[in-house]
Amino acid sequence: MKEFLGKLLNGMSIGIVVALIPNALLGEILKLLIPYFPALQHVFDVTVYIMSLLPVLIGVMVGITFKLTPIQTASIGIASMVGSGVIQKTADGLITMNGIGIVINIGFTAALAVLFVQLLGDRLKAYAILLLPTLSILVPGMIGYSVLPYVKHSTGILGIAIDNVTTLQPILMGAIIAMIFCTIILLPISTVGVATVIMLSGVGAGAANLGIVAAGVGLAISSYKANSLGTALAHVLGSPKIQMKNFLMKPKIAVPMLITAAVLGALAGLLNIQGTPFSAGFGLSGLVGPLNYMQLADGGWSAKNISIMLGTFLLLPIILNVALIYLFSRKLNMIKASDYKLDFD
């Protein structure tokens, strides 16, 4: 079971990064350039469409991780798409692709699909190419689709719980929300989905974003020795979710990041760092969080606001994480670089 879960999470992590990085790298930059170069609108739209292919990419990467055949791998991608919630039908009968889906349900459907194709094995023989894709839709795909409403409801309950935290005193609220989102970003749960369900905004959204910043920066620093520079940067430029497997196997690896998140979240309450329901689910990816703060801050791009942005979104996350990682690795021997090793071969 541990090996199965490890392979599943590894495949999910790769799929998430591949699907989200193009928009994370280009999204906000393109938004600034489109008014002057309208032709770039198509490039921006493509990066958004790619995000909606997240379920297929997760399914395919899970299949590759389990070393399945090409037909089996493609079938898992199809099943994952069916159970994702990305495909929606409008009142006018139009079929659309919206958002990235419910990540935890994508993972559940992908796991069912792997078990299903492994159960069938070579029984279909020469008919596999004809039957396996269809059977993958009808069995694991439709099971995933059937439980989707209940998983959505569970996400809604989590959102309500977080919404209740926003009624607390701003500094305490900021610290708690930042720690919650620092944790959620390391789970197969969409931070953007949770934030938008409850329409998290204002200081709550700013704190949530800083919690993700704490996770991304901290994991990039702590994983650098065990991985390549590109992989380390993917935690910041892409998503910290690539550490899902390691976090679920060893939750202690996130302790330095959680403490950093608490400090940054408290500062969000103290300095009135705000965000939107959309920016709350991002860290430094695409500079969504920092740019939204600058747009919402009183005084706009003033020297004071720029200093606050650089301090809270960049300098403090680096300083706090470096200090805490040193403390927990060198002094307390609780974590080590190999705990953050990622295998993308």
N, C-alpha and C positions, 0 to 999 in steps of 0.2 A: 504493500500500500504506500509506503514512504517513497519507494522508487517511482511508482506510478504518479503520485502527486508531484514529485520533483520534476519529472518529465513534462507533465501537464503545465505546471507553472512556468517552466523554462520556455516552452513553446508560446504560452500566452504573453510572456514578457517581451519576447522578440517581436511578435506580431503587433503588440501595442506600440513599441518604439518605431517600427517601420511605418505604421499607419499614421502616427501622430507627428513625427519629426518634420515632414515637409511643411505642414502648416505652422508648426511651432517656430521653425526657422524663418519662414517667409511671410507668415500671415500679417503681422503688425507692420512690417516694412512695406509690404505691398499696399496696405491700406493708406499709408502715407503717400505712396507714389502714384496710385491710381488716378487721383484728381488731375495730375499733370501728364500721366501716360495711360490713358483709358484702355489701351490694348492689354495692359497687365491684368485687367479684371478677369480675363479668361484663365490666366495662370493661378490667380487667387481661388477662383471657382474650382479648378482642378484639385487644389490642395484640400479643399473642403470635401469634395467628392471622395477623395482618397481616404479621408477620415471615416467615411461611412462604409468603407470596405474593410474596416477593422475586424468584423466577425470572420470574414473569409480568410484574411491574413492570419488571424489567430488559429483557425481550423487547419490551414495548410501548414503553419509552423509546428503545430502540435503533431500533425501527421508525420512531418519530417523528423521531429524529435523522437518519435516512437519507431522511426525507421520503417514506415509502412510503404507499400507500393504506391506508384503515382496515382492509380485509380482510387485506392483507399484514401490517400491523402486528399485528393480533390473532393471526394465524397464527404469527408469530415468538414472541409471548408463549406460545402453546400449546406450540410446539416447545421453548422454553427450559425450561418446566415439566417436560416429559418427560425432558429430559437433566440435570435438576438433582439428582436423588436425594432430593428432598423427599417425593415420594409413595412410601410403603412399604406392603407387605402383611404383616400379622401372621400368626402360625401359625394363628390362628383364622379367617383369611380376610378380616379387616377391612382396609379400605384407609384409611390414616392419612396426615396431613401432619406431618412431624417436622423441626424445625430450619429452617435457611435454605438448605440444600443446599450443594453444592460450587461456590463462586463461579466459580472458573476454568473449570469445565466448563459452567456456565451461559453464560459469555461465549463459549466455544468453540461451543456449540450455537447461540447467537444469531447468531454470525458465519456459521455454515453456513446457517442459515435465511435470512439476508439474501441470501447468494450464490444460494441456491436460488430465492427468489422473484424476484430480479433476472434469473436465467437464464430462468425461465418467462415473465417479462414479461407481455405481454397475450395470450399464446397461448391461455389458457383462456377468454378473452372472457367471455361471459355465464355460463359455468359456474364462474367463479372462486370465487364464494361457496359453491358446493357442493363443489368439489374441493380448493381450496387448503388449507383447514384440515386435511383428512384427509391430503393429500400431505405437509404440513409435519410431521405426526406420523410418518408412515411413512418419510420420508427423513431430513431433518436431525435430527428428534426422536429417532428410533431409533439413528442414528449416535452422537448424544450419549449416549444411554442405554448403548450398547455399550461406549464407551470409559470410562464412568464408573468401573468398578472399577479400571482402571489409574490413573486420575487420583487416586482415593482412596488407592491404594497409594503413589503418589508423595508425597502429603501425609503419609502415615504415615512414609515415609523421612525427610522433613524433620523430623517430630516426634521421631523417634529421634535424629537429629543434635542437636537442641536438648536432648533428655533427657540426652545425654552431657555437655553443658555444665554441667548441674546438679551434676556430681561435682567441679567445680573449687572453689577457695577462694571463700567467699561474696561478697567484694567484687568480685573479678574475674568470677565467675559472673554477679553482678547486672549489671555493666556490659555484658557480652557479650549476655546475654539481652535486656536493655532495647534495645540497638541492633538486635538481630534482629527484635524485635516492632515497633520503630519503622519498620523496613523493610517487614515483612510487611503492616502495616496500610495501606501504600501500594500494595500489589499485589493482584491479583484472587485472593487466598487468604484464607480465613477464619481470623482470629486465634483466635476461639473454638474453631473446629474443630481447629486445631493444638494448642491448650492442652488440650482435652478428650481428644484422642487419646492423649496421653502422661500425662494426669492431672497436669498441672503445678500444684504447690501450694507452700505455704510462701513462703520468700523468693523463689524462682524466679517464682512467680505475681505477687508484689508488684512485682518488677523488671520483668516483662513489662508489667504494667499501667502502670507509670511510663514505660516506653518509648513507649506509646501516648499517654499524657498529653503527653509531650514533643512528639510529632508533632502532636497536635491543637492544643495551645496555640501552638506555633511557627508552624504554618500559618495559624492564625487571625490572628496578629499580622502575619505577612509578607504575607498576601493582602488585608488590610483596605483598603489604598489602591486595589487593582485591582478589588475587588468591593464589594458592599453589606455593611452591618453584619450583616444576617441571614445572608448567605452565609458571612461570616467566622465567625460564631458556630456555624454548622452543622458546622464542623470539630471543634468541642469538644463540642457538644450532640448531634451526630449521629455522623459518622464522618469521619476524615481521608481515607478512601478517595475522596472526591470530587476529590482531587488526583491520582488514578491516572494520568490522561492526561498531565498536566504532569510528573509524576515520571518516568514511563517515557520521555518525550521529552527531559527534562532532569534526570537524577538529581542533579545538583549542587544543586538547590533544597532538598534535604533535609539538606545537610551541617550547618547550624546545629542542626537538630533531633536529628541523630544524636549530635552532641557533647553536647547537653543530655541526651539519653537515657543516654549513658554515665555522666555525673555522677550522675544520679538513680538509675540502676541500682546504681551503687557504694554510694550512700547506703542503698539498700534492704538491701544486704548488711551494711552497717555498723550500721544502726539496727533491723535485724530487721523490716522492713516486709513483711508477709505477705499472701497472697491465696489464692483458691481456683481450681480449673480453670476455673470460669465467669467469675470476675472478672478473670482474667488477660487475657482477650480484649477487655476494655473499657478505655477511658481514663476520662474524666470523665463519659461518657455515663450519664445516670441516677444519677450519683454511686455507681455500683456499686463502683468501686475504693476510694474513701475510706471508704465505709460498711463494706465487708468488712474493711478494715484495722482499723477501730475495733472491730469485733466480735471479731476474732482477737487483737488486741494485749493483752498482759498489763496488767491494770489498767483495761481498758475505756475509758470516756469520762473519763479523767483529764486534768488540765491539760497534762501532759507529752505524752500521746498526741495530744491535740487540736492542740498546737503542732507536733508532727511531721507530722501530717496536713496542716495548713494550709501548712506550710513546703514539704513535698515534693510535694504534689499541686497547689498553687496558686502560692505566692509564688516559689519557686525556678524552676519552669518558665517563669514570666513573665520574671523577672529575667535568667536565663541566655539565653533565646531573644532577648529585646530586645537584649542586649549582643552576642550572636553574629550576629544579623541585621544589626545596625549595622556590625559588623566586616566581614562578607562582602559587604555591599552598598555601604557608603560608603568603606571603606578599601581593600578588595581588589577591588572591582568584579566579583565573581564572580556575583552574583545581582541581580535588579531586580524591582520590584513587578509588572511586566507578566508575569514568568515564572509568576506564580500566578493569572493571569486565568482565570476560569471563564465559559463561555458557556452559560447555561441558558435562553436565549431560544427 
